[in-house]
Amino acid sequence: MALFKKFFKPKSQHENPEVRRKALDTLQSAEQLITFIRKEPEASVRDAALARIQSEDDLESLLRDSNNDLREATRQHWLNRLLNNGGLPSNADSKVYVRIAALTDNQELRVEAIGRISDEQQRLQLASEHSVARVRMAAAEGIHNPKLLQALLDVAQGKDKAVYRLCKERLAAVKEQQEREAAEREKLAHLTSQAEQLVRLGYGPDFFGRLQVLHQRLNELRAKGEEASLTSFATALEQADEILRAHEAEEQRRAEQAENARQAEADRAGIIARMTSQLEVAAEQLSGTWNAACQGELQAWEHSEKQSPANAEQRKAYQALAQQSAAVADCLNFYSEQQDAITAWFAKATSKELSETLDAARIGKQWLQRCQWPSNLVAPEWLTQLQAQCAQLGDKKDDLLDQQKQVADQVRKQMDQLEAVLDEGQANDAGRLMKSIQKSLNALDHKQQQPHQNRLRLLTARLNELRDWQGFAINPKKEQLCASMESIADGDMEPQARADAIQLLQQEWKSLGNSGNDRELWARFQAAADRAFEPCKAYFSELAEQRGRNVAARNDLTQQLLAYEQAMNWETADWKAVQQTLNAARDAFRQYSPVDRASHKDTQTAFQSACDAIYAHIKEEYGRNLALKEAIVSKAESMVSHEDLDEAIEQVKQMQQDWKAIGMTPKGADQKLWQQLRQHADAVFARLNEQRDARKAALNTVVSEAEAMVAEAQAIVADESIEAQSLANSLRDINARFRSLELPRSAHQRLSKALDEMQSAVQSRQQQASNEQILAAWNGVIQRLEALQAQQDWDASLPLANSFDEANFRAAQARTEFTEDAGALCVAMEILANIDSPEQDRSLRMNMQVQRLAEGLGKGLSAEQERAQLIERWLNSKATAEQLNRFITALNKAATL
């Protein structure tokens, strides 16, 4: 059995130390390592196991082990790990230095480690508990916090004289420093109060002098290095500087405003003079020059108006000139645009044709209505000629209308005669009358011919029918076709219309068939047809050349597309540009028309093949992009049920951005996928809306609670029976409850503003009550002063302000010698109350103000103390009734400031 135990015994318990050392690699947990270390007798193996311990808690437990060798080995191992090659590590945490101080036996190293501890609380613990006096002193030297010094003083008293003496000296120094700072703060508070009073009173006669004195005090304090405590004082002086700068800026602004107004008025006078001069020679100007001049004057006027508004007279004069200038500009611009048309119109206006005359008269009338040249200005020559020509056209139009009427009457009479001749069956006379009617119709304007054309066609048909019946042969019809062909040859028609008309007559001739006696007619008809077709030859030759050029252009375009497809790097292609190129090529191909039918089919096939080759690449891009968008849609669908709604929303937003970055796709498929994406996105945002609705409902509940608080405050404030202090306490409680609520910003601003307004109303009520108390306190003083002036006794039951003594007034009642100047005291009280003094005391007041500045204003006295001193001095003066009235008026004003 012992043999089996030997074979199955763990290697970590092997008798050979080297086997146990190698067995360390098999130990997986800290508990196994600690158990191994506590049982390991060999120091080197135990040290190797200690090197594998990482947790400070585990090291701490080993330090408490009962085995002295193990505790010493653990201490030395932990210390070596913390030290840097035997020295202290740099920039370590205070806890590291505390641990080193606790582990080391080297007093020098311990003191050095303590010196690097920045945490005063840790230093306090060492200075209070460490057994070595030098260590306690080293720890105490790094403590400067008064509370910690006091705590250490209490611990060290009677135990450590050196540490106790250090703490006592430092606490005494702290107290002395605090007293100095308190004195400086009091002095600074007084200066700040003076600066704030200067800001509160605003700019006045002595503002600049007082501000300079305060700035001198600020510079003196800054020279002492007290910048950090001067914020309020410096801020108040900055506000006072701003008041001074605002005053200076306002003075400067007023001066500049006056100068700008003067200059603007002079500029406007010049503008009006220049515009008047320009209008006098407006007929000689060109549109561009005139527009530039008008624009310049408009800008100059607008600039002057910005400097200073014009008076009514100037504005009226400018507006009249501006209207005339605008009318002139309109006429000149019209002539510049229509100059060629006007020149052509003058030539057309001389025509004897009624239609051209009517058209010219109509256009001329429109132009005259368009050109509203000011009547008080000389019109340009072209406008004068236009007006004269329009007047002549009016007379000419009337004459031509009379002539047309006479010709129309003649045509009606001739048609009546033709109808009668046709009724009698006289074809020759009817033919002569038809020619005469045609000649008369040619004399009529085209529009005037229209009413007679239908009747003429009917009469012509009757004549042709009559001739057919009379001829009983084909030749008369062929003669008519010859005449029609000759008419085409002699007429003025478009080449294509002429060719179509020739072909139609040839088909009619062919339909009549051949006869043995029509050779002369055929020769006549053929000669007329050749002569009629002659103008068409050049047209059809050009058309054939154009068809050839279009075929060549189509072939060239096809070759360019093929070369484009071969040269393009389709992996980096700009697909939008490719699609635009393909669309542009198709548009260009359609523009290369007409071509002959055979060429059209060949070129169309080749071009479509080239387009298909390019579109194949586009189709591949379509496929790639559709796959990307399908992946986005699939991902968006997974976001509908995603647990983290915020992440789902961000993902959907990012998908929408990614969608935009994907290249082009077929419109139909793209729209279908986009609708699916929008459906999934809407589902995600619907969840957000539900969440927002719940949040909104919760916020509404909180807002309702806050509004109830505001209503409660309003009811309390409205109840005038509630004492002021109780009212303030109630509002303070409501404000505390209000601040504990989490409100939306807008509701918080609205409701907190309402509470602030009620708080202000309460403070105003309290201030009013305070003022009334102040006035009541001063009322006894004022009544005694009035009684002294009237040499009467007063009601001693009337209360006096705290700073006054009844005995002083009784002494003044018996006084017969006076040492104070009542007039000077009136001025002093008026300065204190910041009210004006009479004109005769202005010089005295200025001297007193300068003296106050030189002496430091109130010499550190409060306003109430200054008032009390002035009243005490008043009791030692002889005053008139007027002076007493001035003094009491200023006193009442000063008492409420």
ZAROFI-218102 format. One record per residue (C-alpha): x, y, z negated. Coordinates in steps of 0.25 Angstrom, whole numbers, plus 5000, padded with zeros to 4 digits. Layout:
XYZ/...
***
This chain:
500050005000/501250094997/501750065010/500450115017/500450245009/501850265014/501450255028/500150335027/500750445018/500550595025/501850645030/501650775022/501850685010/503050615016/504350595007/505250655018/505150805017/505450815032/504250735035/503450825026/503950945033/503550885047/502150855041/501851005039/501451005054/500350905051/499750995040/498551065046/497951155034/498451255024/497951165013/498751045018/500051135018/499751195004/499551054999/500851005006/501651125000/501251104986/501650954987/502950974995/504150964986/505150994997/505451154997/505751165012/504551085016/503651165007/504251295013/503951245027/502551215023/502451355016/502851415030/501551355036/500651425026/500051545032/498951585022/499251685011/498151625003/498851485004/500251555000/499551624988/499051484983/500451424984/500951544976/500051504965/500551354965/501051294952/502351254959/503451364957/504251314968/503051324978/502651464973/504051514975/504151454989/502751504993/503151644987/504451644995/503851595008/502751695007/503751815004/504651775016/503451765025/503051915021/504451965022/505152015034/506551945034/506651965019/506152115020/504752175019/503952175032/503652305039/502152365041/501552245032/500252255025/500252295010/499752165006/501052105012/501952195004/501152164991/501352014994/502852034996/502952104983/502151994976/503051884982/504451944981/505351934969/506252044975/505952174968/506552264979/505752194989/504452194980/504652344978/504852374993/503652294996/502752374986/503352494993/502652455006/501352435000/500352545005/499152494998/499052574985/498052474979/499052364980/500152454975/499252484963/499052334960/500552314960/500852434952/499852384942/500152234941/501552204945/502552164934/503752234939/503852384936/504652414948/503552354957/502452424949/503152554951/503452534966/501952504968/501552624960/502352714968/501552694981/500252724974/499652864976/498152854975/497652924963/496652824959/497752714960/498752794953/497752814941/497452664941/498952634941/499152734930/498052664921/498752534923/500152584921/499852664908/500652604897/501252494906/502152554917/502652694913/503352714927/502052684935/501152764925/502052884926/502052874942/500552864942/500352984932/501353074940/500653044953/499253064947/499653194941/500253234955/498953194961/498153274951/498953394954/498853384969/497353374967/497253494959/498053574970/497253514981/495953554973/496453704972/496853704986/495453644990/494753754982/495553864988/495353805002/493853784999/493753934995/494453975009/493553875016/492353945010/492854075014/493054025028/491653965029/491054085023/491754165035/491154065045/489754075038/489754225039/490254235053/490954345060/490954475053/491854605051/492754535041/492754395048/494154405055/494854455043/494354345034/494654245044/496054285045/496254275030/495654135030/496554095041/497754145033/497354055021/497153935031/498553955036/499153965022/498453835019/498953765031/500353805029/500253725016/499953605024/498453595019/497853575033/497053445029/496253515019/495953645027/494953585037/493653655031/494453785030/495053775043/493753735049/493053855043/494053945048/493953885062/492453915062/492854055058/493854065069/492754015078/491854125074/492954225076/493254165090/491754165093/491654305089/492854345098/492354255109/490954325108/491554455109/492454415121/491154345127/490354475126/491554555132/491654455144/490154455146/490054605147/491254605157/490654485165/489354555165/489954685171/490854605181/489654525185/488754645187/489854705196/490054575204/488554565206/488554715211/489654675221/488854545225/487654635229/488454735236/489154625245/487854555248/487254685252/488354715262/488454575267/486954575270/487154705278/487954625288/487354485287/486954485302/488454475305/488754365296/488954215299/488254105290/489554055284/490154185280/488754235275/488554105267/489954115260/489654265257/488354225251/488854115243/489954195238/489054305233/488054205227/489254145219/489754285215/488354315210/488154185202/489554205196/489154355191/487754295186/488554195177/489454315172/488254395169/486754395174/486354505184/485354605181/483954605188/484354715198/485654645202/484954505203/483854565211/484754625221/485654505222/484454415225/483954505236/485254495243/485454345240/484054325247/484554405259/485854335259/485154195259/484254235270/485454285279/486254155275/485054075280/484954145293/486454145296/486553995292/485353965301/486054035313/487353965310/486653835311/485753865322/486653955331/486753855343/485253825342/484853975342/485753995354/485053885361/483753935357/483954075363/484153995377/482953915375/482154035371/482254085385/481653965391/480353985400/479853845395/478653855385/479153735376/480553795375/479953935372/479053885362/480153795355/481053915355/479954005349/479753905338/481153885335/481454035335/480254055325/480853955316/482254015316/481654155313/480854095301/482154025297/482954155298/482454255287/483454365289/483254475279/482454585286/483354705280/484654645286/485154655301/484854525307/485954445315/485854455331/485454315333/484254325323/483854455330/483954385344/483154265338/482054355333/481954425347/481954295355/480854235346/480054365349/480254345364/479954195363/478554225357/478254315369/478854215379/478054095372/476754175374/477054195389/477454045391/476153995384/475354085393/476054025405/475853885401/474353915398/474253965413/474953845418/474153745410/472853805415/473353795429/473753645426/472353625421/471753685434/472653605443/472253475436/470753515437/471053535453/471853405453/470653325446/469653385457/470553355468/470753205463/469253205462/469153235477/470253125480/471253225486/472553155483/473453255491/472853375484/472953305471/474453275473/474753425476/473953465464/474653365455/476053425459/475453565456/474953515442/476353445440/477053575443/476153655434/476353555423/477853575424/477653715422/477053685408/477753655395/477853515392/476953525380/475953605389/475953485399/475453385389/474053415389/473953405405/474753275406/473653175403/472653245413/473853245423/474053095422/472653065424/472553155437/473853095441/473352955440/472052995448/472953055459/473852925459/472552845460/472052925471/473352915479/473252765476/471852755482/472252845493/473552775497/473052625496/474552585496/475852565488/476652675494/475952795487/476352725474/477752705478/477852845483/477352875468/478452785463/479452865472/479052995467/479152945452/480552895455/480953025461/480353095449/481253015440/482453045449/482153195448/481753195434/482553205421/482453075413/483352995403/484152885410/483552775403/482152825405/482452855420/482952715422/481652655415/480752745424/481552705437/481352555433/479852575431/479652645444/480452535451/479652425444/478352495449/478952505464/479252355463/477852325458/477252395470/477952295480/478552325494/477852375506/478352385520/478152535521/478852585508/480352585512/480352735512/479652735498/480652635493/481852715498/481252835492/480952765478/482352695478/483052825481/482352895470/482652775460/484152785464/484152935461/483352915449/484252805443/485552885446/485552965433/485352825426/486652765431/487652845422/486752815410/486652665412/488152665415/488452735402/487452635395/488252515401/489552575396/488952605382/488452465381/489952415385/490552505374/489552455364/489952315367/491352345366/491152415352/490352295347/491452205351/492552295344/491652305332/491552155331/493152145333/493252245321/492352165312/493152035316/494452105313/493952165300/493452025295/494851965298/495652075292/494852095279/495352035266/494051975262/494551945247/494752085244/493652145254/492852265250/491452195253/490652325253/491552385264/491452255271/489952255271/489952405275/490952375287/489952255291/488752345291/489452465298/489952365309/488452315311/487952455312/489052485322/488752365330/487252405331/487752545336/488452485348/487252475356/486752455367/487452335373/486952245384/486252115379/487352015382/488452095375/487452125363/487351975360/488851945361/489252075353/488152045343/488651895341/490151935340/489852055330/488951965321/490051855321/491051965315/489952015305/489751875301/491251845298/491251975289/489951945282/490451805279/491451865270/490351955264/489551835262/490651775254/490751895245/489251895243/489351755238/490451785228/489751905223/488451835222/489151725214/489651835204/488251895203/487651765201/488651735189/488251875183/486751835184/487051705177/487851775166/486751875164/485751765162/486551705151/486651845144/485051845143/485151745131/486551785126/486551805111/487451935110/486452035117/487552145117/488552055124/487452015133/487052155137/488552195139/488752065148/487552105156/488052245158/489352195162/488652095172/487952215178/489352285180/489952155185/488752145195/489052285201/490552245203/490252125211/490252145226/489152145236/488152035238/486952015246/485852105242/484752005241/485551905232/486152025224/484752075221/484251935216/485451915207/485352065202/483952035198/484351915190/485451995184/484452105180/483452005175/484551945165/485052085161/483652135158/483452015149/484752045142/484352195140/482952155136/483552085124/484252215122/482952295123/482352195113/483552225103/483452375105/481952365103/482152295090/483252395086/482352505090/481252455081/482152445070/482652585073/481252645073/481052585060/482252655054/481852785061/480452775055/481152755041/482052875044/480852965049/480052925036/481252975028/481253105036/479753115033/479953095019/481053205018/480153295026/479053275015/479953295004/480553425010/479153475013/478753454998/479153594992/478853544978/480053454978/481253514970/482453544979/483453454972/482353334973/482153364987/483653364990/483753224983/482553164991/483153215004/484553155000/483853024997/483153025010/484453065018/485152945011/484052845016/484052905029/485552895031/485452745027/484652725040/485252685053/484452775063/484652795078/485452925081/484353005087/483352975075/484452995065/484853135071/483353175071/482953125057/484253165051/484053305057/482653305051/483253265037/484353365039/483353475042/482553445029/483853435021/484153575027/482853625023/483053575008/484353635008/483753765013/482753755002/483853724991/484653844997/483453934996/483153894982/484653914978/484654054985/483354084977/484154044964/485354124968/484454244971/483754224957/485054214950/485554344957/484154414955/484454444940/485754504944/485154594955/484054644945/485054684935/485854764945/484554834950/484154864935/485554914932/485455004945/484055054940/484655074925/483554974920/483554854911/483354714917/482654594914/483754514906/482954384908/483354384923/484354274926/485754314930/486654234940/487654144932/488854234935/488254364928/488154404914/487054494908/488054574900/488754624913/487354684917/487154744903/488554804903/488254864917/486954924912/487755004901/488955044911/489255184913/490555174921/490755104934/491955054941/491454984953/490955044967/489555004970/489755024985/490954934986/490254824978/489054834988/489954815000/490654704992/489354634990/488954655005/490254595009/489954475000/488454465006/489054485020/488054595023/488354735029/488754855021/488354995025/489055075035/489755165025/490355045018/490954975030/492355025028/492254985013/491754845017/492854825027/493954855016/493254765006/493254655016/494654665020/495054675005/494254545002/494954475014/496254515008/495954464994/495354334999/493954365000/493254334987/494554294980/494054154979/492754194972/491354134977/490354224983/489554224970/490754264962/490954384971/489554424969/489654414954/490854504954/490254604963/489054614954/489954624941/490654744948/489254804952/488954814938/490054904936/489655004948/488755114949/487855094961/486755164969/485355104972/485755084986/487055014982/486354924973/485354884984/486554854993/487254774982/485954694979/485654664994/487054614996/487054534983/485754464987/486354425001/487654374994/486854294984/486254204995/487454185004/
***
